[in-house]
Amino acid sequence: MAKGLKLARPRYKEISIAHDLTPQQRESVKEVRRKAMDELQEEQQKDAGSANKGNVRIIVVGQTSSKPRAVRVVAMV
């Protein structure tokens, strides 16, 4: 059913599906994301004089597991 959202009418294009997380899982995901963002900001401050490396997004995977982890996705512009 979730795959059907790609083919849905424009009215439904902005609908997304997400996992229900327990309060503990949400806190864990927030902490992982915060640490990853802090590390990214530190690296960007160090490399302030370097060439632009593109836009970086932080995505937390494994949210429903006991060990979520952050993944960096770089979009070159």
PQR file with spaces between the fields and no chain letter, atoms N, CA, C, O and H, PARSE charges and radii, in Angstrom:
ATOM       1  N    MET     1       0.810   -1.187    0.000 -0.4000 1.5000
ATOM       2  CA   MET     1       0.000    0.000    0.000 -0.0000 2.0000
ATOM       3  C    MET     1       0.862    1.264    0.000  0.5500 1.7000
ATOM       4  O    MET     1       0.526    2.231   -0.684 -0.5500 1.4000
ATOM       5  N    ALA     2       1.952    1.277    0.742 -0.4000 1.5000
ATOM       6  CA   ALA     2       2.789    2.470    0.818 -0.0000 2.0000
ATOM       7  C    ALA     2       3.381    2.820   -0.543  0.5500 1.7000
ATOM       8  O    ALA     2       3.546    3.998   -0.861 -0.5500 1.4000
ATOM       9  H    ALA     2       2.225    0.492    1.297  0.4000 1.0000
ATOM      10  N    LYS     3       3.697    1.820   -1.340 -0.4000 1.5000
ATOM      11  CA   LYS     3       4.248    2.078   -2.670 -0.0000 2.0000
ATOM      12  C    LYS     3       3.225    2.786   -3.553  0.5500 1.7000
ATOM      13  O    LYS     3       3.600    3.511   -4.475 -0.5500 1.4000
ATOM      14  H    LYS     3       3.563    0.863   -1.081  0.4000 1.0000
ATOM      15  N    GLY     4       1.963    2.586   -3.285 -0.4000 1.5000
ATOM      16  CA   GLY     4       0.908    3.212   -4.049 -0.0000 2.0000
ATOM      17  C    GLY     4       0.879    4.730   -3.899  0.5500 1.7000
ATOM      18  O    GLY     4       0.320    5.418   -4.753 -0.5500 1.4000
ATOM      19  H    GLY     4       1.659    1.997   -2.536  0.4000 1.0000
ATOM      20  N    LEU     5       1.473    5.267   -2.825 -0.4000 1.5000
ATOM      21  CA   LEU     5       1.495    6.712   -2.635 -0.0000 2.0000
ATOM      22  C    LEU     5       2.280    7.417   -3.741  0.5500 1.7000
ATOM      23  O    LEU     5       2.004    8.575   -4.054 -0.5500 1.4000
ATOM      24  H    LEU     5       1.928    4.708   -2.131  0.4000 1.0000
ATOM      25  N    LYS     6       3.251    6.731   -4.331 -0.4000 1.5000
ATOM      26  CA   LYS     6       4.020    7.325   -5.425 -0.0000 2.0000
ATOM      27  C    LYS     6       3.131    7.597   -6.633  0.5500 1.7000
ATOM      28  O    LYS     6       3.363    8.545   -7.384 -0.5500 1.4000
ATOM      29  H    LYS     6       3.476    5.790   -4.077  0.4000 1.0000
ATOM      30  N    LEU     7       2.129    6.772   -6.809 -0.4000 1.5000
ATOM      31  CA   LEU     7       1.255    6.876   -7.973 -0.0000 2.0000
ATOM      32  C    LEU     7      -0.066    7.577   -7.647  0.5500 1.7000
ATOM      33  O    LEU     7      -0.964    7.635   -8.487 -0.5500 1.4000
ATOM      34  H    LEU     7       1.941    6.003   -6.199  0.4000 1.0000
ATOM      35  N    ALA     8      -0.180    8.098   -6.448 -0.4000 1.5000
ATOM      36  CA   ALA     8      -1.432    8.704   -6.009 -0.0000 2.0000
ATOM      37  C    ALA     8      -1.708   10.018   -6.722  0.5500 1.7000
ATOM      38  O    ALA     8      -0.820   10.619   -7.328 -0.5500 1.4000
ATOM      39  H    ALA     8       0.549    8.051   -5.765  0.4000 1.0000
ATOM      40  N    ARG     9      -2.954   10.446   -6.636 -0.4000 1.5000
ATOM      41  CA   ARG     9      -3.350   11.734   -7.194 -0.0000 2.0000
ATOM      42  C    ARG     9      -2.589   12.848   -6.476  0.5500 1.7000
ATOM      43  O    ARG     9      -2.144   12.662   -5.344 -0.5500 1.4000
ATOM      44  H    ARG     9      -3.675    9.959   -6.144  0.4000 1.0000
ATOM      45  N    PRO    10      -2.436   14.001   -7.124 -0.5600 1.5000
ATOM      46  CA   PRO    10      -1.701   15.126   -6.514  0.2800 2.0000
ATOM      47  C    PRO    10      -2.204   15.485   -5.121  0.5500 1.7000
ATOM      48  O    PRO    10      -1.434   15.931   -4.270 -0.5500 1.4000
ATOM      49  N    ARG    11      -3.473   15.291   -4.899 -0.4000 1.5000
ATOM      50  CA   ARG    11      -4.065   15.596   -3.584 -0.0000 2.0000
ATOM      51  C    ARG    11      -3.376   14.823   -2.455  0.5500 1.7000
ATOM      52  O    ARG    11      -3.309   15.309   -1.326 -0.5500 1.4000
ATOM      53  H    ARG    11      -4.098   14.928   -5.590  0.4000 1.0000
ATOM      54  N    TYR    12      -2.873   13.643   -2.749 -0.4000 1.5000
ATOM      55  CA   TYR    12      -2.289   12.774   -1.728 -0.0000 2.0000
ATOM      56  C    TYR    12      -0.763   12.709   -1.789  0.5500 1.7000
ATOM      57  O    TYR    12      -0.161   11.927   -1.052 -0.5500 1.4000
ATOM      58  H    TYR    12      -2.927   13.249   -3.666  0.4000 1.0000
ATOM      59  N    LYS    13      -0.130   13.494   -2.633 -0.4000 1.5000
ATOM      60  CA   LYS    13       1.318   13.405   -2.826 -0.0000 2.0000
ATOM      61  C    LYS    13       2.124   13.778   -1.580  0.5500 1.7000
ATOM      62  O    LYS    13       3.244   13.297   -1.409 -0.5500 1.4000
ATOM      63  H    LYS    13      -0.619   14.129   -3.231  0.4000 1.0000
ATOM      64  N    GLU    14       1.580   14.616   -0.718 -0.4000 1.5000
ATOM      65  CA   GLU    14       2.330   15.074    0.453 -0.0000 2.0000
ATOM      66  C    GLU    14       2.168   14.171    1.668  0.5500 1.7000
ATOM      67  O    GLU    14       2.664   14.496    2.747 -0.5500 1.4000
ATOM      68  H    GLU    14       0.670   15.006   -0.857  0.4000 1.0000
ATOM      69  N    ILE    15       1.492   13.064    1.513 -0.4000 1.5000
ATOM      70  CA   ILE    15       1.303   12.125    2.613 -0.0000 2.0000
ATOM      71  C    ILE    15       2.545   11.252    2.727  0.5500 1.7000
ATOM      72  O    ILE    15       3.086   10.795    1.720 -0.5500 1.4000
ATOM      73  H    ILE    15       1.088   12.801    0.636  0.4000 1.0000
ATOM      74  N    SER    16       2.990   11.025    3.951 -0.4000 1.5000
ATOM      75  CA   SER    16       4.123   10.127    4.170 -0.0000 2.0000
ATOM      76  C    SER    16       3.764    9.154    5.295  0.5500 1.7000
ATOM      77  O    SER    16       2.825    9.372    6.060 -0.5500 1.4000
ATOM      78  H    SER    16       2.551   11.396    4.768  0.4000 1.0000
ATOM      79  N    ILE    17       4.528    8.095    5.365 -0.4000 1.5000
ATOM      80  CA   ILE    17       4.312    7.075    6.381 -0.0000 2.0000
ATOM      81  C    ILE    17       5.572    6.980    7.223  0.5500 1.7000
ATOM      82  O    ILE    17       6.680    6.921    6.690 -0.5500 1.4000
ATOM      83  H    ILE    17       5.291    7.917    4.743  0.4000 1.0000
ATOM      84  N    ALA    18       5.404    6.965    8.531 -0.4000 1.5000
ATOM      85  CA   ALA    18       6.538    6.876    9.446 -0.0000 2.0000
ATOM      86  C    ALA    18       6.245    5.811   10.504  0.5500 1.7000
ATOM      87  O    ALA    18       5.091    5.480   10.777 -0.5500 1.4000
ATOM      88  H    ALA    18       4.504    7.012    8.964  0.4000 1.0000
ATOM      89  N    HIS    19       7.314    5.289   11.088 -0.4000 1.5000
ATOM      90  CA   HIS    19       7.171    4.299   12.152 -0.0000 2.0000
ATOM      91  C    HIS    19       6.678    4.970   13.423  0.5500 1.7000
ATOM      92  O    HIS    19       7.028    6.117   13.703 -0.5500 1.4000
ATOM      93  H    HIS    19       8.252    5.557   10.866  0.4000 1.0000
ATOM      94  N    ASP    20       5.876    4.264   14.180 -0.4000 1.5000
ATOM      95  CA   ASP    20       5.526    4.716   15.522 -0.0000 2.0000
ATOM      96  C    ASP    20       6.691    4.357   16.420  0.5500 1.7000
ATOM      97  O    ASP    20       7.128    3.206   16.445 -0.5500 1.4000
ATOM      98  H    ASP    20       5.591    3.333   13.953  0.4000 1.0000
ATOM      99  N    LEU    21       7.194    5.328   17.152 -0.4000 1.5000
ATOM     100  CA   LEU    21       8.328    5.092   18.031 -0.0000 2.0000
ATOM     101  C    LEU    21       7.903    5.275   19.480  0.5500 1.7000
ATOM     102  O    LEU    21       7.050    6.106   19.790 -0.5500 1.4000
ATOM     103  H    LEU    21       6.839    6.262   17.131  0.4000 1.0000
ATOM     104  N    THR    22       8.507    4.491   20.358 -0.4000 1.5000
ATOM     105  CA   THR    22       8.265    4.664   21.780 -0.0000 2.0000
ATOM     106  C    THR    22       9.002    5.928   22.228  0.5500 1.7000
ATOM     107  O    THR    22       9.894    6.400   21.523 -0.5500 1.4000
ATOM     108  H    THR    22       9.200    3.815   20.106  0.4000 1.0000
ATOM     109  N    PRO    23       8.644    6.480   23.386 -0.5600 1.5000
ATOM     110  CA   PRO    23       9.374    7.657   23.878  0.2800 2.0000
ATOM     111  C    PRO    23      10.881    7.399   24.000  0.5500 1.7000
ATOM     112  O    PRO    23      11.680    8.294   23.722 -0.5500 1.4000
ATOM     113  N    GLN    24      11.275    6.203   24.408 -0.4000 1.5000
ATOM     114  CA   GLN    24      12.691    5.868   24.530 -0.0000 2.0000
ATOM     115  C    GLN    24      13.361    5.856   23.158  0.5500 1.7000
ATOM     116  O    GLN    24      14.478    6.354   23.013 -0.5500 1.4000
ATOM     117  H    GLN    24      10.627    5.477   24.634  0.4000 1.0000
ATOM     118  N    GLN    25      12.698    5.298   22.160 -0.4000 1.5000
ATOM     119  CA   GLN    25      13.249    5.272   20.807 -0.0000 2.0000
ATOM     120  C    GLN    25      13.381    6.690   20.253  0.5500 1.7000
ATOM     121  O    GLN    25      14.382    7.014   19.614 -0.5500 1.4000
ATOM     122  H    GLN    25      11.791    4.893   22.277  0.4000 1.0000
ATOM     123  N    ARG    26      12.377    7.536   20.494 -0.4000 1.5000
ATOM     124  CA   ARG    26      12.443    8.923   20.018 -0.0000 2.0000
ATOM     125  C    ARG    26      13.622    9.657   20.638  0.5500 1.7000
ATOM     126  O    ARG    26      14.325   10.392   19.945 -0.5500 1.4000
ATOM     127  H    ARG    26      11.564    7.272   21.013  0.4000 1.0000
ATOM     128  N    GLU    27      13.846    9.468   21.933 -0.4000 1.5000
ATOM     129  CA   GLU    27      14.978   10.106   22.604 -0.0000 2.0000
ATOM     130  C    GLU    27      16.304    9.614   22.026  0.5500 1.7000
ATOM     131  O    GLU    27      17.229   10.399   21.819 -0.5500 1.4000
ATOM     132  H    GLU    27      13.274    8.870   22.496  0.4000 1.0000
ATOM     133  N    SER    28      16.388    8.317   21.770 -0.4000 1.5000
ATOM     134  CA   SER    28      17.596    7.741   21.191 -0.0000 2.0000
ATOM     135  C    SER    28      17.867    8.332   19.811  0.5500 1.7000
ATOM     136  O    SER    28      19.008    8.671   19.497 -0.5500 1.4000
ATOM     137  H    SER    28      15.636    7.679   21.938  0.4000 1.0000
ATOM     138  N    VAL    29      16.836    8.458   18.989 -0.4000 1.5000
ATOM     139  CA   VAL    29      16.983    9.027   17.644 -0.0000 2.0000
ATOM     140  C    VAL    29      17.416   10.485   17.741  0.5500 1.7000
ATOM     141  O    VAL    29      18.297   10.919   16.998 -0.5500 1.4000
ATOM     142  H    VAL    29      15.909    8.183   19.244  0.4000 1.0000
ATOM     143  N    LYS    30      16.808   11.244   18.646 -0.4000 1.5000
ATOM     144  CA   LYS    30      17.177   12.658   18.830 -0.0000 2.0000
ATOM     145  C    LYS    30      18.652   12.784   19.216  0.5500 1.7000
ATOM     146  O    LYS    30      19.365   13.646   18.700 -0.5500 1.4000
ATOM     147  H    LYS    30      16.092   10.891   19.249  0.4000 1.0000
ATOM     148  N    GLU    31      19.093   11.934   20.109 -0.4000 1.5000
ATOM     149  CA   GLU    31      20.483   11.990   20.572 -0.0000 2.0000
ATOM     150  C    GLU    31      21.454   11.648   19.444  0.5500 1.7000
ATOM     151  O    GLU    31      22.475   12.316   19.281 -0.5500 1.4000
ATOM     152  H    GLU    31      18.514   11.234   20.527  0.4000 1.0000
ATOM     153  N    VAL    32      21.146   10.626   18.677 -0.4000 1.5000
ATOM     154  CA   VAL    32      22.000   10.244   17.551 -0.0000 2.0000
ATOM     155  C    VAL    32      22.074   11.392   16.542  0.5500 1.7000
ATOM     156  O    VAL    32      23.158   11.732   16.067 -0.5500 1.4000
ATOM     157  H    VAL    32      20.316   10.083   18.810  0.4000 1.0000
ATOM     158  N    ARG    33      20.925   11.988   16.214 -0.4000 1.5000
ATOM     159  CA   ARG    33      20.884   13.094   15.255 -0.0000 2.0000
ATOM     160  C    ARG    33      21.660   14.304   15.785  0.5500 1.7000
ATOM     161  O    ARG    33      22.403   14.939   15.038 -0.5500 1.4000
ATOM     162  H    ARG    33      20.044   11.712   16.599  0.4000 1.0000
ATOM     163  N    ARG    34      21.487   14.624   17.075 -0.4000 1.5000
ATOM     164  CA   ARG    34      22.179   15.765   17.674 -0.0000 2.0000
ATOM     165  C    ARG    34      23.695   15.589   17.614  0.5500 1.7000
ATOM     166  O    ARG    34      24.419   16.515   17.250 -0.5500 1.4000
ATOM     167  H    ARG    34      20.883   14.108   17.682  0.4000 1.0000
ATOM     168  N    LYS    35      24.172   14.389   17.974 -0.4000 1.5000
ATOM     169  CA   LYS    35      25.608   14.121   17.929 -0.0000 2.0000
ATOM     170  C    LYS    35      26.139   14.238   16.502  0.5500 1.7000
ATOM     171  O    LYS    35      27.203   14.817   16.281 -0.5500 1.4000
ATOM     172  H    LYS    35      23.584   13.636   18.270  0.4000 1.0000
ATOM     173  N    ALA    36      25.407   13.696   15.540 -0.4000 1.5000
ATOM     174  CA   ALA    36      25.835   13.755   14.137 -0.0000 2.0000
ATOM     175  C    ALA    36      25.872   15.200   13.645  0.5500 1.7000
ATOM     176  O    ALA    36      26.798   15.584   12.931 -0.5500 1.4000
ATOM     177  H    ALA    36      24.543   13.226   15.720  0.4000 1.0000
ATOM     178  N    MET    37      24.886   15.995   14.015 -0.4000 1.5000
ATOM     179  CA   MET    37      24.853   17.399   13.600 -0.0000 2.0000
ATOM     180  C    MET    37      25.996   18.178   14.245  0.5500 1.7000
ATOM     181  O    MET    37      26.610   19.023   13.593 -0.5500 1.4000
ATOM     182  H    MET    37      24.134   15.683   14.596  0.4000 1.0000
ATOM     183  N    ASP    38      26.287   17.904   15.516 -0.4000 1.5000
ATOM     184  CA   ASP    38      27.409   18.564   16.185 -0.0000 2.0000
ATOM     185  C    ASP    38      28.735   18.236   15.497  0.5500 1.7000
ATOM     186  O    ASP    38      29.559   19.124   15.275 -0.5500 1.4000
ATOM     187  H    ASP    38      25.788   17.217   16.045  0.4000 1.0000
ATOM     188  N    GLU    39      28.937   16.961   15.161 -0.4000 1.5000
ATOM     189  CA   GLU    39      30.163   16.551   14.464 -0.0000 2.0000
ATOM     190  C    GLU    39      30.265   17.221   13.104  0.5500 1.7000
ATOM     191  O    GLU    39      31.342   17.665   12.706 -0.5500 1.4000
ATOM     192  H    GLU    39      28.268   16.240   15.342  0.4000 1.0000
ATOM     193  N    LEU    40      29.157   17.296   12.395 -0.4000 1.5000
ATOM     194  CA   LEU    40      29.134   17.925   11.080 -0.0000 2.0000
ATOM     195  C    LEU    40      29.480   19.413   11.182  0.5500 1.7000
ATOM     196  O    LEU    40      30.258   19.924   10.377 -0.5500 1.4000
ATOM     197  H    LEU    40      28.282   16.936   12.718  0.4000 1.0000
ATOM     198  N    GLN    41      28.912   20.100   12.159 -0.4000 1.5000
ATOM     199  CA   GLN    41      29.203   21.520   12.338 -0.0000 2.0000
ATOM     200  C    GLN    41      30.667   21.748   12.680  0.5500 1.7000
ATOM     201  O    GLN    41      31.277   22.696   12.186 -0.5500 1.4000
ATOM     202  H    GLN    41      28.281   19.685   12.814  0.4000 1.0000
ATOM     203  N    GLU    42      31.237   20.888   13.520 -0.4000 1.5000
ATOM     204  CA   GLU    42      32.661   21.002   13.857 -0.0000 2.0000
ATOM     205  C    GLU    42      33.522   20.832   12.608  0.5500 1.7000
ATOM     206  O    GLU    42      34.459   21.600   12.393 -0.5500 1.4000
ATOM     207  H    GLU    42      30.741   20.118   13.921  0.4000 1.0000
ATOM     208  N    GLU    43      33.213   19.838   11.790 -0.4000 1.5000
ATOM     209  CA   GLU    43      33.967   19.602   10.559 -0.0000 2.0000
ATOM     210  C    GLU    43      33.843   20.776    9.601  0.5500 1.7000
ATOM     211  O    GLU    43      34.823   21.168    8.967 -0.5500 1.4000
ATOM     212  H    GLU    43      32.451   19.213   11.965  0.4000 1.0000
ATOM     213  N    GLN    44      32.648   21.336    9.492 -0.4000 1.5000
ATOM     214  CA   GLN    44      32.432   22.455    8.590 -0.0000 2.0000
ATOM     215  C    GLN    44      33.178   23.698    9.067  0.5500 1.7000
ATOM     216  O    GLN    44      33.650   24.491    8.252 -0.5500 1.4000
ATOM     217  H    GLN    44      31.852   21.018   10.006  0.4000 1.0000
ATOM     218  N    GLN    45      33.285   23.871   10.381 -0.4000 1.5000
ATOM     219  CA   GLN    45      34.038   25.007   10.918 -0.0000 2.0000
ATOM     220  C    GLN    45      35.530   24.839   10.645  0.5500 1.7000
ATOM     221  O    GLN    45      36.214   25.810   10.323 -0.5500 1.4000
ATOM     222  H    GLN    45      32.902   23.228   11.044  0.4000 1.0000
ATOM     223  N    LYS    46      36.041   23.608   10.772 -0.4000 1.5000
ATOM     224  CA   LYS    46      37.449   23.332   10.479 -0.0000 2.0000
ATOM     225  C    LYS    46      37.759   23.580    9.013  0.5500 1.7000
ATOM     226  O    LYS    46      38.803   24.136    8.673 -0.5500 1.4000
ATOM     227  H    LYS    46      35.485   22.818   11.034  0.4000 1.0000
ATOM     228  N    ASP    47      36.835   23.161    8.142 -0.4000 1.5000
ATOM     229  CA   ASP    47      37.037   23.242    6.696 -0.0000 2.0000
ATOM     230  C    ASP    47      36.408   24.496    6.098  0.5500 1.7000
ATOM     231  O    ASP    47      36.049   24.497    4.921 -0.5500 1.4000
ATOM     232  H    ASP    47      35.987   22.709    8.418  0.4000 1.0000
ATOM     233  N    ALA    48      36.268   25.551    6.877 -0.4000 1.5000
ATOM     234  CA   ALA    48      35.589   26.758    6.404 -0.0000 2.0000
ATOM     235  C    ALA    48      36.264   27.343    5.167  0.5500 1.7000
ATOM     236  O    ALA    48      35.577   27.909    4.316 -0.5500 1.4000
ATOM     237  H    ALA    48      36.560   25.549    7.833  0.4000 1.0000
ATOM     238  N    GLY    49      37.580   27.226    5.039 -0.4000 1.5000
ATOM     239  CA   GLY    49      38.296   27.778    3.888 -0.0000 2.0000
ATOM     240  C    GLY    49      38.319   26.856    2.694  0.5500 1.7000
ATOM     241  O    GLY    49      38.736   27.265    1.610 -0.5500 1.4000
ATOM     242  H    GLY    49      38.137   26.766    5.731  0.4000 1.0000
ATOM     243  N    SER    50      37.879   25.617    2.863 -0.4000 1.5000
ATOM     244  CA   SER    50      37.900   24.642    1.765 -0.0000 2.0000
ATOM     245  C    SER    50      36.787   24.910    0.774  0.5500 1.7000
ATOM     246  O    SER    50      35.879   25.701    1.029 -0.5500 1.4000
ATOM     247  H    SER    50      37.540   25.285    3.743  0.4000 1.0000
ATOM     248  N    ALA    51      36.874   24.238   -0.361 -0.4000 1.5000
ATOM     249  CA   ALA    51      35.824   24.342   -1.367 -0.0000 2.0000
ATOM     250  C    ALA    51      34.536   23.733   -0.831  0.5500 1.7000
ATOM     251  O    ALA    51      34.574   22.858    0.034 -0.5500 1.4000
ATOM     252  H    ALA    51      37.612   23.596   -0.568  0.4000 1.0000
ATOM     253  N    ASN    52      33.411   24.188   -1.335 -0.4000 1.5000
ATOM     254  CA   ASN    52      32.110   23.680   -0.918 -0.0000 2.0000
ATOM     255  C    ASN    52      31.994   22.204   -1.283  0.5500 1.7000
ATOM     256  O    ASN    52      32.216   21.826   -2.434 -0.5500 1.4000
ATOM     257  H    ASN    52      33.381   24.899   -2.037  0.4000 1.0000
ATOM     258  N    LYS    53      31.649   21.380   -0.314 -0.4000 1.5000
ATOM     259  CA   LYS    53      31.537   19.940   -0.544 -0.0000 2.0000
ATOM     260  C    LYS    53      30.107   19.527   -0.850  0.5500 1.7000
ATOM     261  O    LYS    53      29.830   18.335   -0.979 -0.5500 1.4000
ATOM     262  H    LYS    53      31.469   21.687    0.620  0.4000 1.0000
ATOM     263  N    GLY    54      29.188   20.485   -0.971 -0.4000 1.5000
ATOM     264  CA   GLY    54      27.796   20.166   -1.257 -0.0000 2.0000
ATOM     265  C    GLY    54      26.955   20.203   -0.001  0.5500 1.7000
ATOM     266  O    GLY    54      27.465   20.401    1.102 -0.5500 1.4000
ATOM     267  H    GLY    54      29.413   21.454   -0.866  0.4000 1.0000
ATOM     268  N    ASN    55      25.695   20.017   -0.175 -0.4000 1.5000
ATOM     269  CA   ASN    55      24.765   19.996    0.951 -0.0000 2.0000
ATOM     270  C    ASN    55      24.786   18.616    1.595  0.5500 1.7000
ATOM     271  O    ASN    55      24.809   17.594    0.909 -0.5500 1.4000
ATOM     272  H    ASN    55      25.280   19.857   -1.070  0.4000 1.0000
ATOM     273  N    VAL    56      24.779   18.605    2.916 -0.4000 1.5000
ATOM     274  CA   VAL    56      24.812   17.341    3.651 -0.0000 2.0000
ATOM     275  C    VAL    56      23.530   17.208    4.449  0.5500 1.7000
ATOM     276  O    VAL    56      23.139   18.119    5.178 -0.5500 1.4000
ATOM     277  H    VAL    56      24.760   19.435    3.473  0.4000 1.0000
ATOM     278  N    ARG    57      22.884   16.064    4.304 -0.4000 1.5000
ATOM     279  CA   ARG    57      21.706   15.734    5.104 -0.0000 2.0000
ATOM     280  C    ARG    57      22.073   14.619    6.055  0.5500 1.7000
ATOM     281  O    ARG    57      22.826   13.712    5.702 -0.5500 1.4000
ATOM     282  H    ARG    57      23.202   15.324    3.712  0.4000 1.0000
ATOM     283  N    ILE    58      21.544   14.686    7.254 -0.4000 1.5000
ATOM     284  CA   ILE    58      21.729   13.626    8.239 -0.0000 2.0000
ATOM     285  C    ILE    58      20.434   12.828    8.292  0.5500 1.7000
ATOM     286  O    ILE    58      19.363   13.380    8.544 -0.5500 1.4000
ATOM     287  H    ILE    58      20.932   15.423    7.540  0.4000 1.0000
ATOM     288  N    ILE    59      20.540   11.529    8.052 -0.4000 1.5000
ATOM     289  CA   ILE    59      19.386   10.641    8.126 -0.0000 2.0000
ATOM     290  C    ILE    59      19.686    9.592    9.189  0.5500 1.7000
ATOM     291  O    ILE    59      20.756    8.984    9.188 -0.5500 1.4000
ATOM     292  H    ILE    59      21.410   11.080    7.846  0.4000 1.0000
ATOM     293  N    VAL    60      18.745    9.385   10.087 -0.4000 1.5000
ATOM     294  CA   VAL    60      18.920    8.372   11.129 -0.0000 2.0000
ATOM     295  C    VAL    60      18.216    7.103   10.663  0.5500 1.7000
ATOM     296  O    VAL    60      17.010    7.101   10.421 -0.5500 1.4000
ATOM     297  H    VAL    60      17.875    9.879   10.088  0.4000 1.0000
ATOM     298  N    VAL    61      18.983    6.029   10.542 -0.4000 1.5000
ATOM     299  CA   VAL    61      18.445    4.738   10.115 -0.0000 2.0000
ATOM     300  C    VAL    61      18.402    3.793   11.308  0.5500 1.7000
ATOM     301  O    VAL    61      19.118    3.981   12.292 -0.5500 1.4000
ATOM     302  H    VAL    61      19.963    6.030   10.738  0.4000 1.0000
ATOM     303  N    GLY    62      17.565    2.788   11.208 -0.4000 1.5000
ATOM     304  CA   GLY    62      17.444    1.818   12.300 -0.0000 2.0000
ATOM     305  C    GLY    62      16.723    2.401   13.495  0.5500 1.7000
ATOM     306  O    GLY    62      17.020    2.059   14.640 -0.5500 1.4000
ATOM     307  H    GLY    62      16.984    2.635   10.409  0.4000 1.0000
ATOM     308  N    GLN    63      15.767    3.289   13.227 -0.4000 1.5000
ATOM     309  CA   GLN    63      15.078    3.968   14.317 -0.0000 2.0000
ATOM     310  C    GLN    63      14.320    3.022   15.226  0.5500 1.7000
ATOM     311  O    GLN    63      14.206    3.277   16.425 -0.5500 1.4000
ATOM     312  H    GLN    63      15.526    3.567   12.297  0.4000 1.0000
ATOM     313  N    THR    64      13.803    1.941   14.682 -0.4000 1.5000
ATOM     314  CA   THR    64      13.027    1.017   15.508 -0.0000 2.0000
ATOM     315  C    THR    64      13.911   -0.048   16.158  0.5500 1.7000
ATOM     316  O    THR    64      13.423   -0.863   16.941 -0.5500 1.4000
ATOM     317  H    THR    64      13.895    1.733   13.708  0.4000 1.0000
ATOM     318  N    SER    65      15.198   -0.047   15.840 -0.4000 1.5000
ATOM     319  CA   SER    65      16.105   -1.008   16.458 -0.0000 2.0000
ATOM     320  C    SER    65      16.663   -0.430   17.761  0.5500 1.7000
ATOM     321  O    SER    65      16.369    0.710   18.122 -0.5500 1.4000
ATOM     322  H    SER    65      15.594    0.615   15.203  0.4000 1.0000
ATOM     323  N    SER    66      17.449   -1.210   18.440 -0.4000 1.5000
ATOM     324  CA   SER    66      18.032   -0.737   19.692 -0.0000 2.0000
ATOM     325  C    SER    66      19.253    0.149   19.459  0.5500 1.7000
ATOM     326  O    SER    66      19.717    0.817   20.383 -0.5500 1.4000
ATOM     327  H    SER    66      17.688   -2.135   18.147  0.4000 1.0000
ATOM     328  N    LYS    67      19.785    0.161   18.213 -0.4000 1.5000
ATOM     329  CA   LYS    67      20.974    0.964   17.926 -0.0000 2.0000
ATOM     330  C    LYS    67      20.807    1.771   16.634  0.5500 1.7000
ATOM     331  O    LYS    67      21.341    1.392   15.592 -0.5500 1.4000
ATOM     332  H    LYS    67      19.408   -0.382   17.462  0.4000 1.0000
ATOM     333  N    PRO    68      20.067    2.883   16.702 -0.5600 1.5000
ATOM     334  CA   PRO    68      19.965    3.714   15.502  0.2800 2.0000
ATOM     335  C    PRO    68      21.314    4.355   15.195  0.5500 1.7000
ATOM     336  O    PRO    68      22.128    4.558   16.097 -0.5500 1.4000
ATOM     337  N    ARG    69      21.552    4.674   13.925 -0.4000 1.5000
ATOM     338  CA   ARG    69      22.806    5.315   13.549 -0.0000 2.0000
ATOM     339  C    ARG    69      22.537    6.386   12.509  0.5500 1.7000
ATOM     340  O    ARG    69      21.564    6.319   11.758 -0.5500 1.4000
ATOM     341  H    ARG    69      20.892    4.509   13.193  0.4000 1.0000
ATOM     342  N    ALA    70      23.413    7.369   12.482 -0.4000 1.5000
ATOM     343  CA   ALA    70      23.266    8.490   11.559 -0.0000 2.0000
ATOM     344  C    ALA    70      24.050    8.193   10.273  0.5500 1.7000
ATOM     345  O    ALA    70      25.150    7.642   10.310 -0.5500 1.4000
ATOM     346  H    ALA    70      24.203    7.423   13.092  0.4000 1.0000
ATOM     347  N    VAL    71      23.457    8.570    9.146 -0.4000 1.5000
ATOM     348  CA   VAL    71      24.085    8.404    7.842 -0.0000 2.0000
ATOM     349  C    VAL    71      24.089    9.777    7.176  0.5500 1.7000
ATOM     350  O    VAL    71      23.087   10.491    7.190 -0.5500 1.4000
ATOM     351  H    VAL    71      22.563    9.017    9.115  0.4000 1.0000
ATOM     352  N    ARG    72      25.224   10.128    6.599 -0.4000 1.5000
ATOM     353  CA   ARG    72      25.327   11.385    5.863 -0.0000 2.0000
ATOM     354  C    ARG    72      25.044   11.159    4.404  0.5500 1.7000
ATOM     355  O    ARG    72      25.563   10.226    3.790 -0.5500 1.4000
ATOM     356  H    ARG    72      26.038    9.547    6.588  0.4000 1.0000
ATOM     357  N    VAL    73      24.209   12.028    3.850 -0.4000 1.5000
ATOM     358  CA   VAL    73      23.897   11.974    2.429 -0.0000 2.0000
ATOM     359  C    VAL    73      24.337   13.311    1.845  0.5500 1.7000
ATOM     360  O    VAL    73      23.845   14.362    2.256 -0.5500 1.4000
ATOM     361  H    VAL    73      23.788   12.785    4.349  0.4000 1.0000
ATOM     362  N    VAL    74      25.259   13.274    0.891 -0.4000 1.5000
ATOM     363  CA   VAL    74      25.783   14.497    0.291 -0.0000 2.0000
ATOM     364  C    VAL    74      25.150   14.702   -1.074  0.5500 1.7000
ATOM     365  O    VAL    74      25.205   13.823   -1.934 -0.5500 1.4000
ATOM     366  H    VAL    74      25.659   12.420    0.558  0.4000 1.0000
ATOM     367  N    ALA    75      24.551   15.868   -1.266 -0.4000 1.5000
ATOM     368  CA   ALA    75      23.965   16.231   -2.550 -0.0000 2.0000
ATOM     369  C    ALA    75      24.860   17.309   -3.158  0.5500 1.7000
ATOM     370  O    ALA    75      24.919   18.431   -2.657 -0.5500 1.4000
ATOM     371  H    ALA    75      24.507   16.583   -0.568  0.4000 1.0000
ATOM     372  N    MET    76      25.545   16.967   -4.224 -0.4000 1.5000
ATOM     373  CA   MET    76      26.425   17.928   -4.885 -0.0000 2.0000
ATOM     374  C    MET    76      25.581   18.906   -5.687  0.5500 1.7000
ATOM     375  O    MET    76      24.685   18.517   -6.435 -0.5500 1.4000
ATOM     376  H    MET    76      25.498   16.055   -4.632  0.4000 1.0000
ATOM     377  N    VAL    77      25.886   20.170   -5.514 -0.4000 1.5000
ATOM     378  CA   VAL    77      25.119   21.210   -6.223 -0.0000 2.0000
ATOM     379  C    VAL    77      25.948   21.789   -7.331  0.5500 1.7000
ATOM     380  O    VAL    77      25.487   22.678   -8.047 -0.5500 1.4000
ATOM     381  H    VAL    77      26.615   20.486   -4.907  0.4000 1.0000
